[in-house]
Amino acid sequence: MRILFLYSSHSRYVRNLVLGRALHQSHEVVEIASPAPSRLKGNLSVGLRFLFEKHSDVDLVVIGFPGHLLVPWVRLWTRVRRRPPILFDPFVSAYDTFCLDRRWFRPRSLPGRAAYALDLWSCRWADRLLADTYAHRDFFVDTFALPPAKIDVAYVGCDETLFVPRPEQPAPVGDPGTFNVFTYASFLRLHGVEIVLHAAKHLEDRRDIVFTIAGSGSRLKAMQDLAHDLGLSSVRFPGWVPYHRLPAQIAGADLCLGGHFSDVPKAARVISTKTFQFIAMRKPTIVGDNAATREVFVPGEHVWAIPMNSDVALAKAIGT
């Protein structure tokens, strides 16, 4: 097929990279992308460029994340021109993210209703949808009254040309003999970095264990403050690690934390990208035990799965 693949902010979302490579394996793909850091600007740029693209011989339009605002625009154009069907990958729900996860708005507030409507109509106007797990698909089905047959599941996966087993490398922190625990995050409530810090507190007598929590985000300072309040000397916050340097960081770890560990409902419906990356590099990995995890991984065989939102269980798993 000849496919138009539309997406914005591509450098920030590995999901689009993995989907793009999958499409290129079997089809002729024309990509229209924007690296704009703003979702609104990125979608506007992609939407305008879409108008000037030749559509007469296109068999399918694929809209990647975050493309909720692109779907109505593309749907209107394709209906007027009687053009090809739309496959939309919402990846996450705007309503879930803003109202249930980050709690920026109340679900019944005007912004909350707008986020719900954006999800509802972008999903209904697309011909087919993708979800990243069956548990997440069920959320979209139940929340937005969508037919299950309309949604297919494509797991997040990772770039397996970059994340491959490597010879063990010296860890970026710690002395020889140190047991290095690594993870990275954007410090959303979803990730449960608080759980990791409290687990580190339980293990403070284990002087050989060092935690590296890479990444950046609006709650980084809060987590640094929490680490300080807990008196943790075993935790390092090196900041954001460029994507191409992540494999070296992972290769230097003895154990990786895939998460998600929080009690945010979304945490039980998704599998983090870093979990796939860690396992692709054959690193021992601890994850939250939930339905999404068990769709792909067998606890005790592929991962070490612990109860969600339990710093005690995490500390026990790390210290064993």
C-alpha positions as CSV (number, residue, x, y, z in Angstrom):
1,M,0.0,0.0,0.0
2,R,0.9,3.7,-0.3
3,I,0.5,5.2,3.2
4,L,0.5,8.7,4.5
5,F,1.9,8.8,8.0
6,L,1.1,12.0,9.9
7,Y,2.6,12.9,13.3
8,S,4.1,15.7,15.3
9,S,6.7,16.1,18.0
10,H,8.2,12.9,16.7
11,S,11.5,13.3,18.5
12,R,9.7,13.0,21.9
13,Y,7.6,10.0,21.2
14,V,9.3,6.7,20.5
15,R,5.8,5.2,19.6
16,N,5.9,7.0,16.3
17,L,9.4,5.9,15.5
18,V,8.5,2.2,16.1
19,L,5.2,2.5,14.1
20,G,7.0,4.2,11.3
21,R,9.6,1.5,11.0
22,A,6.9,-1.2,11.0
23,L,5.0,0.5,8.2
24,H,8.2,1.0,6.1
25,Q,8.9,-2.7,6.2
26,S,6.0,-3.7,4.0
27,H,4.6,-0.5,2.4
28,E,5.5,2.7,0.6
29,V,5.2,5.4,3.3
30,V,5.2,9.1,2.9
31,E,5.8,10.8,6.2
32,I,4.5,14.3,7.1
33,A,6.0,15.3,10.4
34,S,6.8,18.3,12.5
35,P,9.4,18.5,15.3
36,A,7.6,21.5,16.8
37,P,7.7,21.2,20.7
38,S,4.2,22.4,21.0
39,R,1.4,19.9,20.1
40,L,-0.8,22.6,18.8
41,K,1.9,24.0,16.5
42,G,3.0,20.6,15.4
43,N,-0.6,19.5,14.5
44,L,-1.1,22.8,12.6
45,S,2.1,22.4,10.6
46,V,1.3,18.8,9.7
47,G,-2.3,19.6,8.9
48,L,-1.4,22.4,6.5
49,R,1.3,20.3,4.8
50,F,-1.3,17.5,4.4
51,L,-3.5,19.7,2.3
52,F,-0.7,20.1,-0.3
53,E,0.2,16.4,-0.4
54,K,-1.0,14.3,-3.4
55,H,-3.8,12.1,-2.1
56,S,-5.2,10.4,-5.3
57,D,-3.1,7.2,-5.0
58,V,-3.0,7.0,-1.2
59,D,-4.5,3.7,0.3
60,L,-4.4,4.7,4.0
61,V,-3.8,7.6,6.2
62,V,-2.1,6.8,9.5
63,I,-2.2,9.5,12.2
64,G,0.3,9.0,15.1
65,F,0.4,10.5,18.6
66,P,-0.4,13.2,19.5
67,G,-2.9,13.5,16.6
68,H,-6.3,14.0,18.3
69,L,-6.6,17.5,16.7
70,L,-5.6,16.1,13.3
71,V,-8.3,13.5,13.0
72,P,-11.3,15.9,12.4
73,W,-9.2,17.9,9.9
74,V,-8.2,14.8,7.9
75,R,-11.6,13.3,8.2
76,L,-13.3,16.3,6.7
77,W,-10.8,16.4,3.8
78,T,-11.1,12.7,3.1
79,R,-14.9,12.8,3.1
80,V,-15.0,15.8,0.8
81,R,-12.5,14.2,-1.6
82,R,-13.7,10.6,-1.0
83,R,-10.2,9.6,-0.1
84,P,-8.8,6.7,1.9
85,P,-9.6,5.5,5.4
86,I,-7.9,6.7,8.6
87,L,-6.0,4.6,11.1
88,F,-5.5,6.6,14.3
89,D,-3.2,5.8,17.2
90,P,-4.4,7.9,20.1
91,F,-1.8,6.2,22.4
92,V,-3.3,7.9,25.4
93,S,-6.6,9.6,26.2
94,A,-6.6,13.3,26.6
95,Y,-9.5,13.0,29.1
96,D,-7.7,10.3,31.1
97,T,-4.4,12.3,31.1
98,F,-5.8,15.7,32.1
99,C,-8.6,14.6,34.4
100,L,-7.7,11.2,36.0
101,D,-3.9,11.0,35.8
102,R,-2.5,14.6,36.2
103,R,-5.8,15.9,37.7
104,W,-5.5,19.3,36.1
105,F,-9.3,19.5,35.6
106,R,-12.3,17.9,37.1
107,P,-14.0,15.4,34.8
108,R,-17.3,17.4,34.8
109,S,-15.6,20.8,34.3
110,L,-15.7,22.6,31.0
111,P,-12.0,21.7,30.2
112,G,-12.7,18.1,31.3
113,R,-15.8,17.8,29.1
114,A,-13.8,19.3,26.2
115,A,-11.0,16.7,26.7
116,Y,-13.6,13.9,26.7
117,A,-15.2,15.2,23.5
118,L,-11.8,15.4,21.8
119,D,-11.2,11.8,22.6
120,L,-14.7,10.7,21.7
121,W,-14.9,12.3,18.3
122,S,-11.4,11.7,17.2
123,C,-11.9,8.0,17.9
124,R,-15.3,7.9,16.3
125,W,-14.2,9.8,13.1
126,A,-11.3,7.4,12.5
127,D,-12.0,4.2,10.7
128,R,-9.7,2.1,12.8
129,L,-7.8,2.6,16.0
130,L,-4.6,1.3,17.7
131,A,-4.1,0.7,21.4
132,D,-0.9,-0.2,23.2
133,T,-2.4,-3.0,25.3
134,Y,-5.6,-4.9,25.6
135,A,-6.2,-3.4,29.0
136,H,-5.9,0.1,27.5
137,R,-8.2,-0.9,24.6
138,D,-10.8,-1.9,27.1
139,F,-10.6,1.5,28.8
140,F,-11.3,3.2,25.4
141,V,-14.1,0.8,24.7
142,D,-15.8,1.3,28.1
143,T,-15.2,5.0,28.4
144,F,-16.1,6.2,24.9
145,A,-18.6,3.4,24.0
146,L,-16.4,2.2,21.1
147,P,-16.9,-1.2,19.4
148,P,-14.0,-3.5,20.4
149,A,-13.6,-4.7,16.9
150,K,-12.6,-1.2,15.8
151,I,-9.4,-1.3,18.0
152,D,-6.4,-3.4,17.3
153,V,-3.5,-3.7,19.7
154,A,0.1,-2.9,18.8
155,Y,2.5,-3.0,21.8
156,V,4.9,-0.1,22.2
157,G,8.1,-2.2,21.8
158,C,11.4,-0.3,21.2
159,D,14.0,0.4,18.6
160,E,15.7,-3.0,18.4
161,T,18.5,-1.6,16.3
162,L,19.6,0.5,19.2
163,F,18.5,-1.4,22.3
164,V,20.4,-4.7,22.0
165,P,22.4,-6.7,24.5
166,R,25.8,-5.1,25.1
167,P,28.9,-6.1,27.0
168,E,28.7,-4.9,30.6
169,Q,30.0,-1.4,31.0
170,P,31.2,0.5,34.0
171,A,28.3,2.1,35.7
172,P,28.1,5.9,35.4
173,V,27.9,6.2,39.2
174,G,29.2,4.3,42.2
175,D,32.5,2.5,43.1
176,P,33.5,-0.9,41.9
177,G,31.4,-3.5,43.6
178,T,28.4,-1.2,43.7
179,F,25.0,-2.6,42.8
180,N,23.5,-0.1,40.3
181,V,19.7,0.3,40.0
182,F,18.7,2.4,37.0
183,T,15.5,4.0,35.7
184,Y,14.4,7.1,33.9
185,A,11.2,9.1,34.0
186,S,9.5,12.4,33.2
187,F,8.4,12.4,36.9
188,L,4.7,12.2,36.3
189,R,2.5,10.8,39.1
190,L,2.0,7.9,36.8
191,H,5.6,6.7,37.1
192,G,5.6,6.4,40.9
193,V,9.1,7.8,41.5
194,E,7.9,8.4,45.1
195,I,7.7,4.6,45.5
196,V,11.3,4.2,44.3
197,L,12.5,6.8,46.7
198,H,10.7,5.3,49.7
199,A,12.1,1.9,48.6
200,A,15.6,3.4,48.6
201,K,14.9,4.6,52.2
202,H,14.1,1.0,53.2
203,L,17.4,-0.1,51.8
204,E,19.5,2.7,53.3
205,D,21.5,0.2,55.3
206,R,22.6,-1.5,52.0
207,R,25.6,0.8,51.3
208,D,26.4,-1.2,48.1
209,I,23.1,-0.2,46.3
210,V,23.0,3.0,44.3
211,F,20.0,4.4,42.5
212,T,20.2,6.4,39.3
213,I,16.9,8.1,38.3
214,A,17.5,10.0,35.0
215,G,15.1,12.3,33.3
216,S,13.5,15.7,33.8
217,G,10.0,17.1,34.3
218,S,7.8,19.5,36.3
219,R,8.0,17.3,39.4
220,L,11.7,16.6,39.3
221,K,12.4,19.3,42.0
222,A,9.7,17.8,44.2
223,M,11.3,14.4,44.0
224,Q,14.7,15.8,44.7
225,D,13.3,17.5,47.7
226,L,11.7,14.3,48.9
227,A,15.0,12.5,48.5
228,H,16.6,15.2,50.6
229,D,13.9,15.0,53.3
230,L,14.3,11.2,53.4
231,G,18.1,11.7,53.9
232,L,18.9,9.6,50.9
233,S,22.6,9.5,49.9
234,S,22.2,6.6,47.6
235,V,20.1,8.3,44.9
236,R,21.4,10.3,41.9
237,F,19.4,12.5,39.6
238,P,21.7,13.0,36.5
239,G,19.0,14.9,34.5
240,W,17.8,14.0,31.0
241,V,19.8,11.5,29.1
242,P,19.7,11.9,25.3
243,Y,17.9,9.0,23.5
244,H,21.0,7.7,21.7
245,R,22.9,7.5,25.1
246,L,20.3,5.5,26.9
247,P,21.7,2.1,25.9
248,A,25.1,3.0,27.5
249,Q,23.3,4.0,30.7
250,I,21.3,0.8,30.7
251,A,24.3,-1.3,29.9
252,G,26.0,0.0,33.1
253,A,23.1,-1.1,35.3
254,D,22.8,-4.3,37.3
255,L,19.0,-3.9,37.7
256,C,16.4,-1.7,35.9
257,L,13.0,-0.4,37.1
258,G,10.4,-0.5,34.3
259,G,7.5,0.6,36.5
260,H,4.9,1.9,36.5
261,F,4.6,1.7,40.3
262,S,2.0,4.3,41.2
263,D,-1.7,3.8,42.1
264,V,-2.8,6.0,39.1
265,P,-5.3,3.8,37.2
266,K,-3.6,4.3,33.9
267,A,-0.4,2.7,35.4
268,A,-2.2,-0.6,35.4
269,R,-3.3,-0.4,31.8
270,V,0.0,0.4,30.0
271,I,3.5,-1.0,29.7
272,S,6.3,1.6,29.7
273,T,8.6,1.9,26.7
274,K,11.6,1.6,29.0
275,T,10.4,-1.8,30.1
276,F,10.7,-3.0,26.5
277,Q,14.1,-1.3,26.2
278,F,15.5,-2.9,29.4
279,I,14.3,-6.4,28.4
280,A,15.6,-6.0,24.8
281,M,19.0,-5.4,26.4
282,R,18.5,-8.4,28.6
283,K,18.7,-6.5,31.9
284,P,16.9,-7.9,35.0
285,T,13.8,-5.7,35.2
286,I,11.2,-5.0,38.0
287,V,7.7,-3.9,36.9
288,G,4.3,-3.3,38.5
289,D,2.2,-6.5,38.5
290,N,-1.0,-5.8,36.5
291,A,-3.2,-7.1,33.7
292,A,-1.2,-5.2,31.0
293,T,2.1,-6.6,32.2
294,R,0.8,-10.1,32.0
295,E,-0.4,-9.7,28.4
296,V,3.2,-9.9,27.3
297,F,5.5,-11.0,30.2
298,V,5.5,-13.9,32.5
299,P,6.5,-12.8,36.0
300,G,9.4,-14.8,37.2
301,E,10.5,-15.6,33.7
302,H,10.7,-12.3,31.8
303,V,10.3,-9.8,34.6
304,W,10.1,-9.5,38.4
305,A,6.5,-8.2,39.0
306,I,5.6,-6.6,42.3
307,P,2.3,-5.2,43.7
308,M,1.5,-1.8,42.5
309,N,2.1,1.2,44.8
310,S,4.2,-0.8,47.3
311,D,7.6,0.6,48.3
312,V,8.0,-2.3,50.7
313,A,7.6,-4.9,47.9
314,L,9.9,-2.9,45.6
315,A,12.6,-2.7,48.3
316,K,12.3,-6.4,49.0
317,A,12.7,-7.2,45.2
318,I,15.7,-4.9,44.9
319,G,17.4,-6.2,48.0
320,T,16.9,-9.9,47.3
